[in-house]
């Protein structure tokens, strides 16, 4: 069974969309989305520097656009994706790409929503100097109480020995000086706020208003939710979870447990791929993985699809 996943914020690097724009139709789609959300995705995906694309209001639309464009090269229609993919998930903002890929939202709806999400989260992040840091290594039963002691939130429980802490700059500085026992490294992330914590509560309210007029469809392919790793079959429930996850932890560890229970044999990570494949290599031994980094990876992805796709491609229900 093939799983398709979309990465979250922090996966972006300067110029990462440049090679994708050489493919037929990609530049036109990106310009159309740019016009729809009033953000020059072509510029930010090709010429912008690391600081520019670190801006939450820029990074989030850029990542969703990248996931949709790269996955679209492999699955030109929802029907083809439904026939060949067993489950779809996204990490944090990648969930909006997953919602579009499974037909819950149209691509333009997902782009408009992620633009509002990015702006709302950037505004919430500006209230207090906050951030996130990945803890590599260590056992959860040791790491989690340590974070609580420092006033930090385990914003991403990613599995494979990785937990991401979020909180104020002072709390993160304290963590750097006082790592939990067994933790090898504490790595600051390229994000501008304490996402998936109470610091994002104002963004939840903004998104509740933004989704009020949407009419989400049921996913045509299993949609695995960050909230608890559950397969969600109803469109309105997917959207409600998209809103709530802004201020609640990402449980990617539980998503991977669900992939395992579903019988995953292969995983493809949409561009800019790499982070989620790295986690899967440690948490899902025996599963064949592939990260879409550039169009040069498409032939290998198509070969992987030919070998694994359709073995258990079933509707969400």
Phi and psi restraints in degrees (value plus and minus 20) as a CYANA .aco file:
   2 UNK   PHI    -118.2   -78.2
   2 UNK   PSI     113.0   153.0
   3 UNK   PHI    -133.0   -93.0
   3 UNK   PSI     117.3   157.3
   4 UNK   PHI    -132.8   -92.8
   4 UNK   PSI     107.9   147.9
   5 UNK   PHI    -149.4  -109.4
   5 UNK   PSI     135.3   175.3
   6 UNK   PHI    -143.7  -103.7
   6 UNK   PSI     112.9   152.9
   7 UNK   PHI     -96.2   -56.2
   7 UNK   PSI     146.7   186.7
   8 UNK   PHI    -127.1   -87.1
   8 UNK   PSI    -193.2  -153.2
   9 UNK   PHI     -83.4   -43.4
   9 UNK   PSI     121.8   161.8
  10 UNK   PHI      85.5   125.5
  10 UNK   PSI     -35.7     4.3
  11 UNK   PHI     -98.7   -58.7
  11 UNK   PSI     -36.8     3.2
  12 UNK   PHI     -91.5   -51.5
  12 UNK   PSI     127.0   167.0
  13 UNK   PHI    -157.8  -117.8
  13 UNK   PSI     133.2   173.2
  14 UNK   PHI     -77.0   -37.0
  14 UNK   PSI     111.9   151.9
  15 UNK   PHI      57.1    97.1
  15 UNK   PSI      -9.3    30.7
  16 UNK   PHI     -87.3   -47.3
  16 UNK   PSI     -41.1    -1.1
  17 UNK   PHI    -107.5   -67.5
  17 UNK   PSI     -29.6    10.4
  18 UNK   PHI     -71.8   -31.8
  18 UNK   PSI     -71.6   -31.6
  19 UNK   PHI     -87.4   -47.4
  19 UNK   PSI     -45.9    -5.9
  20 UNK   PHI     -90.0   -50.0
  20 UNK   PSI     -47.0    -7.0
  21 UNK   PHI     -90.7   -50.7
  21 UNK   PSI     -32.7     7.3
  22 UNK   PHI     -98.0   -58.0
  22 UNK   PSI     -32.9     7.1
  23 UNK   PHI    -100.6   -60.6
  23 UNK   PSI     126.5   166.5
  24 UNK   PHI     -77.3   -37.3
  24 UNK   PSI     110.6   150.6
  25 UNK   PHI      63.4   103.4
  25 UNK   PSI     -35.7     4.3
  26 UNK   PHI     -86.3   -46.3
  26 UNK   PSI     -67.3   -27.3
  27 UNK   PHI     -80.9   -40.9
  27 UNK   PSI     -58.9   -18.9
  28 UNK   PHI     -84.9   -44.9
  28 UNK   PSI     -63.0   -23.0
  29 UNK   PHI     -83.6   -43.6
  29 UNK   PSI     -61.7   -21.7
  30 UNK   PHI     -85.7   -45.7
  30 UNK   PSI     -59.1   -19.1
  31 UNK   PHI     -87.8   -47.8
  31 UNK   PSI     -57.0   -17.0
  32 UNK   PHI     -84.3   -44.3
  32 UNK   PSI     -63.8   -23.8
  33 UNK   PHI     -85.0   -45.0
  33 UNK   PSI     -58.2   -18.2
  34 UNK   PHI     -78.7   -38.7
  34 UNK   PSI     -64.4   -24.4
  35 UNK   PHI     -84.9   -44.9
  35 UNK   PSI     -59.3   -19.3
  36 UNK   PHI     -86.5   -46.5
  36 UNK   PSI     -52.7   -12.7
  37 UNK   PHI    -132.0   -92.0
  37 UNK   PSI     -17.3    22.7
  38 UNK   PHI      38.3    78.3
  38 UNK   PSI      30.4    70.4
  39 UNK   PHI    -168.8  -128.8
  39 UNK   PSI     107.1   147.1
  40 UNK   PHI     -99.7   -59.7
  40 UNK   PSI      65.9   105.9
  41 UNK   PHI     -85.4   -45.4
  41 UNK   PSI     -51.7   -11.7
  42 UNK   PHI     -82.3   -42.3
  42 UNK   PSI     -68.8   -28.8
  43 UNK   PHI     -80.1   -40.1
  43 UNK   PSI     -70.4   -30.4
  44 UNK   PHI     -88.0   -48.0
  44 UNK   PSI     -46.7    -6.7
  45 UNK   PHI    -105.3   -65.3
  45 UNK   PSI     -29.3    10.7
  46 UNK   PHI    -144.0  -104.0
  46 UNK   PSI     -67.5   -27.5
  47 UNK   PHI    -129.8   -89.8
  47 UNK   PSI     -34.0     6.0
  48 UNK   PHI     -92.7   -52.7
  48 UNK   PSI     131.0   171.0
  49 UNK   PHI    -108.4   -68.4
  49 UNK   PSI     159.0   199.0
  50 UNK   PHI     -82.5   -42.5
  50 UNK   PSI     -57.7   -17.7
  51 UNK   PHI     -86.8   -46.8
  51 UNK   PSI     -59.5   -19.5
  52 UNK   PHI     -82.6   -42.6
  52 UNK   PSI     -62.9   -22.9
  53 UNK   PHI    -106.8   -66.8
  53 UNK   PSI     -21.5    18.5
  54 UNK   PHI     -97.4   -57.4
  54 UNK   PSI     -44.7    -4.7
  55 UNK   PHI     -74.8   -34.8
  55 UNK   PSI     102.3   142.3
  56 UNK   PHI     -74.2   -34.2
  56 UNK   PSI     -60.6   -20.6
  57 UNK   PHI     -87.4   -47.4
  57 UNK   PSI     -39.4     0.6
  58 UNK   PHI    -117.0   -77.0
  58 UNK   PSI     -66.8   -26.8
  59 UNK   PHI     -80.1   -40.1
  59 UNK   PSI     -62.2   -22.2
  60 UNK   PHI     -85.9   -45.9
  60 UNK   PSI     -69.8   -29.8
  61 UNK   PHI     -81.6   -41.6
  61 UNK   PSI     -55.7   -15.7
  62 UNK   PHI     -82.9   -42.9
  62 UNK   PSI     -61.7   -21.7
  63 UNK   PHI     -90.8   -50.8
  63 UNK   PSI     -60.2   -20.2
  64 UNK   PHI     -86.0   -46.0
  64 UNK   PSI     -61.8   -21.8
  65 UNK   PHI     -79.9   -39.9
  65 UNK   PSI     -63.2   -23.2
  66 UNK   PHI     -83.1   -43.1
  66 UNK   PSI     -63.3   -23.3
  67 UNK   PHI     -83.2   -43.2
  67 UNK   PSI     -63.2   -23.2
  68 UNK   PHI     -86.3   -46.3
  68 UNK   PSI     -62.1   -22.1
  69 UNK   PHI     -85.0   -45.0
  69 UNK   PSI     -65.6   -25.6
  70 UNK   PHI     -91.5   -51.5
  70 UNK   PSI     -62.4   -22.4
  71 UNK   PHI     -85.1   -45.1
  71 UNK   PSI     -53.3   -13.3
  72 UNK   PHI     -84.7   -44.7
  72 UNK   PSI     -42.8    -2.8
  73 UNK   PHI     -90.5   -50.5
  73 UNK   PSI     -45.8    -5.8
  74 UNK   PHI    -115.8   -75.8
  74 UNK   PSI     -53.6   -13.6
  75 UNK   PHI    -151.0  -111.0
  75 UNK   PSI      67.5   107.5
  76 UNK   PHI     -84.7   -44.7
  76 UNK   PSI     -38.3     1.7
  77 UNK   PHI    -158.5  -118.5
  77 UNK   PSI     139.6   179.6
  78 UNK   PHI     -82.4   -42.4
  78 UNK   PSI     -55.0   -15.0
  79 UNK   PHI     -84.4   -44.4
  79 UNK   PSI     -59.8   -19.8
  80 UNK   PHI     -88.6   -48.6
  80 UNK   PSI     -60.4   -20.4
  81 UNK   PHI     -82.7   -42.7
  81 UNK   PSI     -64.6   -24.6
  82 UNK   PHI     -81.6   -41.6
  82 UNK   PSI     -52.4   -12.4
  83 UNK   PHI     -98.1   -58.1
  83 UNK   PSI     -39.3     0.7
  84 UNK   PHI    -141.2  -101.2
  84 UNK   PSI     -35.4     4.6
  85 UNK   PHI    -133.0   -93.0
  85 UNK   PSI     114.4   154.4
  86 UNK   PHI    -105.4   -65.4
  86 UNK   PSI     -48.6    -8.6
  87 UNK   PHI    -181.4  -141.4
  87 UNK   PSI     132.1   172.1
  88 UNK   PHI    -150.4  -110.4
  88 UNK   PSI     121.5   161.5
  89 UNK   PHI    -171.8  -131.8
  89 UNK   PSI     140.1   180.1
  90 UNK   PHI    -155.8  -115.8
  90 UNK   PSI     130.5   170.5
  91 UNK   PHI    -113.1   -73.1
  91 UNK   PSI      97.6   137.6
  92 UNK   PHI      37.1    77.1
  92 UNK   PSI    -136.6   -96.6
  93 UNK   PHI     -82.3   -42.3
  93 UNK   PSI     -41.5    -1.5
  94 UNK   PHI     -81.4   -41.4
  94 UNK   PSI     -39.0     1.0
  95 UNK   PHI     -83.5   -43.5
  95 UNK   PSI     -48.7    -8.7
  96 UNK   PHI     -89.3   -49.3
  96 UNK   PSI     -56.9   -16.9
  97 UNK   PHI     -83.7   -43.7
  97 UNK   PSI     -61.8   -21.8
  98 UNK   PHI     -81.8   -41.8
  98 UNK   PSI     -58.1   -18.1
  99 UNK   PHI     -84.0   -44.0
  99 UNK   PSI     -58.2   -18.2
 100 UNK   PHI     -93.2   -53.2
 100 UNK   PSI     -60.8   -20.8
 101 UNK   PHI     -84.5   -44.5
 101 UNK   PSI     -49.5    -9.5
 102 UNK   PHI    -114.6   -74.6
 102 UNK   PSI     -15.5    24.5
 103 UNK   PHI      63.7   103.7
 103 UNK   PSI     -13.3    26.7
 104 UNK   PHI     -85.7   -45.7
 104 UNK   PSI     -63.2   -23.2
 105 UNK   PHI    -143.6  -103.6
 105 UNK   PSI     135.5   175.5
 106 UNK   PHI     -93.5   -53.5
 106 UNK   PSI     143.9   183.9
 107 UNK   PHI     -80.8   -40.8
 107 UNK   PSI     -62.2   -22.2
 108 UNK   PHI     -87.5   -47.5
 108 UNK   PSI     -58.1   -18.1
 109 UNK   PHI     -81.0   -41.0
 109 UNK   PSI     -62.2   -22.2
 110 UNK   PHI     -84.2   -44.2
 110 UNK   PSI     -60.3   -20.3
 111 UNK   PHI     -88.0   -48.0
 111 UNK   PSI     -61.1   -21.1
 112 UNK   PHI     -85.3   -45.3
 112 UNK   PSI     -59.5   -19.5
 113 UNK   PHI     -89.2   -49.2
 113 UNK   PSI     -59.8   -19.8
 114 UNK   PHI     -90.1   -50.1
 114 UNK   PSI     -50.2   -10.2
 115 UNK   PHI     -83.8   -43.8
 115 UNK   PSI     -65.2   -25.2
 116 UNK   PHI     -85.8   -45.8
 116 UNK   PSI     -58.1   -18.1
 117 UNK   PHI     -81.7   -41.7
 117 UNK   PSI     -68.2   -28.2
 118 UNK   PHI     -81.9   -41.9
 118 UNK   PSI     -62.9   -22.9
 119 UNK   PHI     -84.9   -44.9
 119 UNK   PSI     -63.4   -23.4
 120 UNK   PHI     -86.2   -46.2
 120 UNK   PSI     -59.6   -19.6
 121 UNK   PHI     -92.2   -52.2
 121 UNK   PSI     -54.7   -14.7
 122 UNK   PHI     -84.0   -44.0
 122 UNK   PSI     -60.9   -20.9
 123 UNK   PHI     -84.7   -44.7
 123 UNK   PSI     -63.0   -23.0
 124 UNK   PHI     -84.7   -44.7
 124 UNK   PSI     -57.8   -17.8
 125 UNK   PHI     -88.7   -48.7
 125 UNK   PSI     -44.5    -4.5
 126 UNK   PHI     -94.5   -54.5
 126 UNK   PSI     -34.3     5.7
 127 UNK   PHI     -87.5   -47.5
 127 UNK   PSI     -62.9   -22.9
 128 UNK   PHI    -155.8  -115.8
 128 UNK   PSI     125.4   165.4
 129 UNK   PHI     -93.1   -53.1
 129 UNK   PSI      88.1   128.1
 130 UNK   PHI    -152.4  -112.4
 130 UNK   PSI     150.4   190.4
 131 UNK   PHI    -189.5  -149.5
 131 UNK   PSI    -187.5  -147.5
 132 UNK   PHI    -161.7  -121.7
 132 UNK   PSI     132.9   172.9
 133 UNK   PHI    -166.0  -126.0
 133 UNK   PSI     118.8   158.8
 134 UNK   PHI    -110.0   -70.0
 134 UNK   PSI     112.5   152.5
 135 UNK   PHI    -120.9   -80.9
 135 UNK   PSI     101.1   141.1
 136 UNK   PHI    -123.8   -83.8
 136 UNK   PSI     102.9   142.9
 137 UNK   PHI      68.1   108.1
 137 UNK   PSI     153.0   193.0
 138 UNK   PHI      74.0   114.0
 138 UNK   PSI     134.1   174.1
 139 UNK   PHI    -115.0   -75.0
 139 UNK   PSI     122.0   162.0
 140 UNK   PHI     -77.2   -37.2
 140 UNK   PSI     -57.9   -17.9
 141 UNK   PHI     -90.5   -50.5
 141 UNK   PSI     -32.5     7.5
 142 UNK   PHI    -118.1   -78.1
 142 UNK   PSI     -63.3   -23.3
 143 UNK   PHI     -87.0   -47.0
 143 UNK   PSI     -66.0   -26.0
 144 UNK   PHI     -83.0   -43.0
 144 UNK   PSI     -66.3   -26.3
 145 UNK   PHI     -82.8   -42.8
 145 UNK   PSI     -53.6   -13.6
 146 UNK   PHI     -84.6   -44.6
 146 UNK   PSI     -63.1   -23.1
 147 UNK   PHI     -82.9   -42.9
 147 UNK   PSI     -61.8   -21.8
 148 UNK   PHI     -81.0   -41.0
 148 UNK   PSI     -59.5   -19.5
 149 UNK   PHI     -80.8   -40.8
 149 UNK   PSI     -54.9   -14.9
 150 UNK   PHI    -108.0   -68.0
 150 UNK   PSI     -21.1    18.9
 151 UNK   PHI      60.7   100.7
 151 UNK   PSI      -5.9    34.1
 152 UNK   PHI    -113.1   -73.1
 152 UNK   PSI     136.3   176.3
 153 UNK   PHI    -126.5   -86.5
 153 UNK   PSI     114.0   154.0
 154 UNK   PHI     -95.7   -55.7
 154 UNK   PSI      64.0   104.0
 155 UNK   PHI     -91.7   -51.7
 155 UNK   PSI     -53.6   -13.6
 156 UNK   PHI    -148.5  -108.5
 156 UNK   PSI      98.6   138.6
 157 UNK   PHI    -123.8   -83.8
 157 UNK   PSI      77.3   117.3
 158 UNK   PHI    -112.3   -72.3
 158 UNK   PSI     -28.7    11.3
 159 UNK   PHI      55.8    95.8
 159 UNK   PSI     160.0   200.0
 160 UNK   PHI      34.4    74.4
 160 UNK   PSI      15.0    55.0
 161 UNK   PHI      54.0    94.0
 161 UNK   PSI       4.9    44.9
 162 UNK   PHI    -150.1  -110.1
 162 UNK   PSI     103.8   143.8
 163 UNK   PHI    -147.0  -107.0
 163 UNK   PSI     116.8   156.8
 164 UNK   PHI    -125.2   -85.2
 164 UNK   PSI     104.2   144.2
 165 UNK   PHI    -115.0   -75.0
 165 UNK   PSI     127.8   167.8
 166 UNK   PHI    -158.9  -118.9
 166 UNK   PSI     124.4   164.4
 167 UNK   PHI     151.0   191.0
 167 UNK   PSI    -179.6  -139.6
 168 UNK   PHI     -95.0   -55.0
 168 UNK   PSI     144.6   184.6
 169 UNK   PHI     -79.2   -39.2
 169 UNK   PSI     -58.5   -18.5
 170 UNK   PHI     -86.2   -46.2
 170 UNK   PSI     -61.4   -21.4
 171 UNK   PHI     -85.2   -45.2
 171 UNK   PSI     -59.5   -19.5
 172 UNK   PHI     -89.6   -49.6
 172 UNK   PSI     -55.0   -15.0
 173 UNK   PHI     -84.1   -44.1
 173 UNK   PSI     -59.0   -19.0
 174 UNK   PHI     -84.5   -44.5
 174 UNK   PSI     -57.5   -17.5
 175 UNK   PHI     -84.4   -44.4
 175 UNK   PSI     -61.0   -21.0
 176 UNK   PHI     -81.5   -41.5
 176 UNK   PSI     -52.3   -12.3
 177 UNK   PHI    -104.3   -64.3
 177 UNK   PSI     -40.5    -0.5
 178 UNK   PHI    -157.9  -117.9
 178 UNK   PSI      56.1    96.1
 179 UNK   PHI     -92.9   -52.9
 179 UNK   PSI     128.6   168.6
 180 UNK   PHI     -83.1   -43.1
 180 UNK   PSI     129.6   169.6
 181 UNK   PHI     -77.8   -37.8
 181 UNK   PSI     112.3   152.3
 182 UNK   PHI      71.7   111.7
 182 UNK   PSI     -31.8     8.2
 183 UNK   PHI     -99.8   -59.8
 183 UNK   PSI     106.0   146.0
 184 UNK   PHI     -96.0   -56.0
 184 UNK   PSI     -66.1   -26.1
 185 UNK   PHI    -166.1  -126.1
 185 UNK   PSI     134.1   174.1
 186 UNK   PHI    -138.4   -98.4
 186 UNK   PSI      96.2   136.2
 187 UNK   PHI    -134.2   -94.2
 187 UNK   PSI      94.1   134.1
 188 UNK   PHI     -80.7   -40.7
 188 UNK   PSI     120.0   160.0
 189 UNK   PHI    -118.2   -78.2
 189 UNK   PSI     135.8   175.8
 190 UNK   PHI    -103.7   -63.7
 190 UNK   PSI      41.1    81.1
 191 UNK   PHI    -151.2  -111.2
 191 UNK   PSI     141.8   181.8
 192 UNK   PHI    -128.1   -88.1
 192 UNK   PSI      -4.1    35.9
 193 UNK   PHI    -190.6  -150.6
 193 UNK   PSI     153.8   193.8
 194 UNK   PHI    -108.9   -68.9
 194 UNK   PSI      57.6    97.6
 195 UNK   PHI     -90.7   -50.7
 195 UNK   PSI     134.6   174.6
 196 UNK   PHI      42.5    82.5
 196 UNK   PSI      15.2    55.2
 197 UNK   PHI    -156.9  -116.9
 197 UNK   PSI     157.9   197.9
 198 UNK   PHI     -82.8   -42.8
 198 UNK   PSI     -38.5     1.5
 199 UNK   PHI     -83.4   -43.4
 199 UNK   PSI     -39.4     0.6
 200 UNK   PHI    -116.7   -76.7
 200 UNK   PSI     -11.1    28.9
 201 UNK   PHI     -73.9   -33.9
 201 UNK   PSI     -60.3   -20.3
 202 UNK   PHI     -81.6   -41.6
 202 UNK   PSI     -51.0   -11.0
 203 UNK   PHI     -90.1   -50.1
 203 UNK   PSI     -51.4   -11.4
 204 UNK   PHI     -81.5   -41.5
 204 UNK   PSI     -65.0   -25.0
 205 UNK   PHI     -81.5   -41.5
 205 UNK   PSI     -61.0   -21.0
 206 UNK   PHI     -84.3   -44.3
 206 UNK   PSI     -59.5   -19.5
 207 UNK   PHI     -92.3   -52.3
 207 UNK   PSI     -54.1   -14.1
 208 UNK   PHI     -77.2   -37.2
 208 UNK   PSI     -60.6   -20.6
 209 UNK   PHI     -89.4   -49.4
 209 UNK   PSI     -58.2   -18.2
 210 UNK   PHI     -86.8   -46.8
 210 UNK   PSI     -49.8    -9.8
 211 UNK   PHI    -114.8   -74.8
 211 UNK   PSI     -22.1    17.9
 212 UNK   PHI     -78.9   -38.9
 212 UNK   PSI     -52.8   -12.8
 213 UNK   PHI    -118.5   -78.5
 213 UNK   PSI     -17.3    22.7
 214 UNK   PHI     -95.5   -55.5
 214 UNK   PSI     131.6   171.6
 215 UNK   PHI    -144.1  -104.1
 215 UNK   PSI      54.8    94.8
 216 UNK   PHI     -85.4   -45.4
 216 UNK   PSI     123.4   163.4
 217 UNK   PHI    -114.1   -74.1
 217 UNK   PSI     142.1   182.1
 218 UNK   PHI     -87.1   -47.1
 218 UNK   PSI     119.9   159.9
 219 UNK   PHI     -84.2   -44.2
 219 UNK   PSI     116.8   156.8
 220 UNK   PHI    -102.4   -62.4
 220 UNK   PSI     -29.8    10.2
 221 UNK   PHI    -156.2  -116.2
 221 UNK   PSI     129.4   169.4
 222 UNK   PHI     -69.6   -29.6
 222 UNK   PSI     107.0   147.0
 223 UNK   PHI    -129.6   -89.6
 223 UNK   PSI      98.1   138.1
 224 UNK   PHI    -121.4   -81.4
 224 UNK   PSI     102.8   142.8
 225 UNK   PHI    -110.6   -70.6
 225 UNK   PSI     120.7   160.7
 226 UNK   PHI     -83.7   -43.7
 226 UNK   PSI     -44.7    -4.7
 227 UNK   PHI     -80.7   -40.7
 227 UNK   PSI     -64.5   -24.5
 228 UNK   PHI    -171.9  -131.9
 228 UNK   PSI      -9.9    30.1
 229 UNK   PHI      56.7    96.7
 229 UNK   PSI     -11.2    28.8
 230 UNK   PHI     -96.3   -56.3
 230 UNK   PSI     129.8   169.8
 231 UNK   PHI    -103.8   -63.8
 231 UNK   PSI     100.2   140.2
 232 UNK   PHI    -125.4   -85.4
 232 UNK   PSI     103.7   143.7
 233 UNK   PHI    -119.5   -79.5
 233 UNK   PSI     -32.5     7.5
 234 UNK   PHI    -127.0   -87.0
 234 UNK   PSI     113.8   153.8
 235 UNK   PHI     -79.4   -39.4
 235 UNK   PSI     -69.3   -29.3
 236 UNK   PHI     -78.4   -38.4
 236 UNK   PSI     -56.3   -16.3
 237 UNK   PHI     -87.5   -47.5
 237 UNK   PSI     -59.8   -19.8
 238 UNK   PHI     -77.8   -37.8
 238 UNK   PSI     -68.0   -28.0
 239 UNK   PHI     -85.3   -45.3
 239 UNK   PSI     -60.5   -20.5
 240 UNK   PHI     -79.8   -39.8
 240 UNK   PSI     -59.6   -19.6
 241 UNK   PHI     -89.7   -49.7
 241 UNK   PSI     -55.2   -15.2
 242 UNK   PHI     -80.2   -40.2
 242 UNK   PSI     -59.1   -19.1
 243 UNK   PHI     -88.9   -48.9
 243 UNK   PSI     -70.0   -30.0
 244 UNK   PHI     -87.1   -47.1
 244 UNK   PSI     -50.0   -10.0
 245 UNK   PHI     -87.9   -47.9
 245 UNK   PSI     -36.1     3.9
 246 UNK   PHI     -78.4   -38.4
 246 UNK   PSI     -55.1   -15.1
 247 UNK   PHI    -133.5   -93.5
 247 UNK   PSI      -6.4    33.6
 248 UNK   PHI    -148.2  -108.2
 248 UNK   PSI     134.0   174.0
 249 UNK   PHI     -81.6   -41.6
 249 UNK   PSI     127.7   167.7
 250 UNK   PHI    -107.3   -67.3
 250 UNK   PSI     102.0   142.0
 251 UNK   PHI    -124.9   -84.9
 251 UNK   PSI      50.5    90.5
 252 UNK   PHI     -86.9   -46.9
 252 UNK   PSI     -46.4    -6.4
 253 UNK   PHI     -79.9   -39.9
 253 UNK   PSI     -60.4   -20.4
 254 UNK   PHI     -93.5   -53.5
 254 UNK   PSI     -52.0   -12.0
 255 UNK   PHI     -80.4   -40.4
 255 UNK   PSI     -64.7   -24.7
 256 UNK   PHI     -87.0   -47.0
 256 UNK   PSI     -53.5   -13.5
 257 UNK   PHI     -82.5   -42.5
 257 UNK   PSI     -59.3   -19.3
 258 UNK   PHI     -86.0   -46.0
 258 UNK   PSI     -62.4   -22.4
 259 UNK   PHI     -75.0   -35.0
 259 UNK   PSI     -63.8   -23.8
 260 UNK   PHI     -82.7   -42.7
 260 UNK   PSI     -64.9   -24.9
 261 UNK   PHI     -84.2   -44.2
 261 UNK   PSI     -51.8   -11.8
 262 UNK   PHI     -97.1   -57.1
 262 UNK   PSI     -32.9     7.1
 263 UNK   PHI      72.3   112.3
 263 UNK   PSI      13.7    53.7
 264 UNK   PHI     -76.3   -36.3
 264 UNK   PSI     116.8   156.8
 265 UNK   PHI    -138.5   -98.5
 265 UNK   PSI     -40.2    -0.2
 266 UNK   PHI    -170.9  -130.9
 266 UNK   PSI     130.5   170.5
 267 UNK   PHI    -155.3  -115.3
 267 UNK   PSI     114.5   154.5
 268 UNK   PHI    -136.4   -96.4
 268 UNK   PSI     110.3   150.3
 269 UNK   PHI    -124.8   -84.8
 269 UNK   PSI     103.2   143.2
 270 UNK   PHI     -84.7   -44.7
 270 UNK   PSI     141.3   181.3
 271 UNK   PHI     -85.8   -45.8
 271 UNK   PSI     126.1   166.1
 272 UNK   PHI    -106.0   -66.0
 272 UNK   PSI      75.1   115.1
 273 UNK   PHI     -91.0   -51.0
 273 UNK   PSI     140.3   180.3
 274 UNK   PHI     126.0   166.0
 274 UNK   PSI     -66.8   -26.8
 275 UNK   PHI     -85.0   -45.0
 275 UNK   PSI     -69.5   -29.5
 276 UNK   PHI     -93.2   -53.2
 276 UNK   PSI     -52.7   -12.7
 277 UNK   PHI     -83.7   -43.7
 277 UNK   PSI     -59.4   -19.4
 278 UNK   PHI     -80.6   -40.6
 278 UNK   PSI     -61.4   -21.4
 279 UNK   PHI     -85.8   -45.8
 279 UNK   PSI     -61.1   -21.1
 280 UNK   PHI     -85.7   -45.7
 280 UNK   PSI     -55.1   -15.1
 281 UNK   PHI     -80.7   -40.7
 281 UNK   PSI     -51.0   -11.0
 282 UNK   PHI    -110.2   -70.2
 282 UNK   PSI     -55.3   -15.3
 283 UNK   PHI    -114.0   -74.0
 283 UNK   PSI     -41.3    -1.3
 284 UNK   PHI    -145.0  -105.0
 284 UNK   PSI      45.8    85.8
 285 UNK   PHI     -79.9   -39.9
 285 UNK   PSI     119.2   159.2
 286 UNK   PHI      73.5   113.5
 286 UNK   PSI     -33.3     6.7
 287 UNK   PHI    -105.7   -65.7
 287 UNK   PSI     109.4   149.4
 288 UNK   PHI     -96.2   -56.2
 288 UNK   PSI     111.3   151.3
 289 UNK   PHI    -145.9  -105.9
 289 UNK   PSI     132.6   172.6
 290 UNK   PHI    -169.8  -129.8
 290 UNK   PSI     110.9   150.9
 291 UNK   PHI    -125.1   -85.1
 291 UNK   PSI     107.0   147.0
 292 UNK   PHI    -101.7   -61.7
 292 UNK   PSI      81.8   121.8
 293 UNK   PHI    -118.3   -78.3
 293 UNK   PSI     -64.0   -24.0
 294 UNK   PHI    -160.1  -120.1
 294 UNK   PSI     149.7   189.7
 295 UNK   PHI     -79.3   -39.3
 295 UNK   PSI     -38.5     1.5
 296 UNK   PHI     -83.5   -43.5
 296 UNK   PSI     -37.6     2.4
 297 UNK   PHI    -107.3   -67.3
 297 UNK   PSI     -26.5    13.5
 298 UNK   PHI     -86.7   -46.7
 298 UNK   PSI     -59.2   -19.2
 299 UNK   PHI     -83.7   -43.7
 299 UNK   PSI     -62.1   -22.1
 300 UNK   PHI     -84.8   -44.8
 300 UNK   PSI     -56.9   -16.9
 301 UNK   PHI     -85.2   -45.2
 301 UNK   PSI     -61.0   -21.0
 302 UNK   PHI     -85.6   -45.6
 302 UNK   PSI     -55.8   -15.8
 303 UNK   PHI     -86.0   -46.0
 303 UNK   PSI     -59.1   -19.1
 304 UNK   PHI     -85.6   -45.6
 304 UNK   PSI     -60.8   -20.8
 305 UNK   PHI     -81.7   -41.7
 305 UNK   PSI     -63.6   -23.6
 306 UNK   PHI     -80.9   -40.9
 306 UNK   PSI     -52.1   -12.1
 307 UNK   PHI    -102.4   -62.4
 307 UNK   PSI     -56.1   -16.1
 308 UNK   PHI    -134.6   -94.6
 308 UNK   PSI     -40.2    -0.2
 309 UNK   PHI     -92.2   -52.2
 309 UNK   PSI     128.6   168.6
 310 UNK   PHI      61.0   101.0
 310 UNK   PSI     -22.5    17.5
 311 UNK   PHI     -88.1   -48.1
 311 UNK   PSI     -51.0   -11.0
 312 UNK   PHI    -172.1  -132.1
 312 UNK   PSI      31.4    71.4
 313 UNK   PHI    -106.2   -66.2
 313 UNK   PSI      80.1   120.1
 314 UNK   PHI    -144.0  -104.0
 314 UNK   PSI     133.4   173.4
 315 UNK   PHI     -80.7   -40.7
 315 UNK   PSI     143.1   183.1
 316 UNK   PHI     -77.9   -37.9
 316 UNK   PSI     -56.9   -16.9
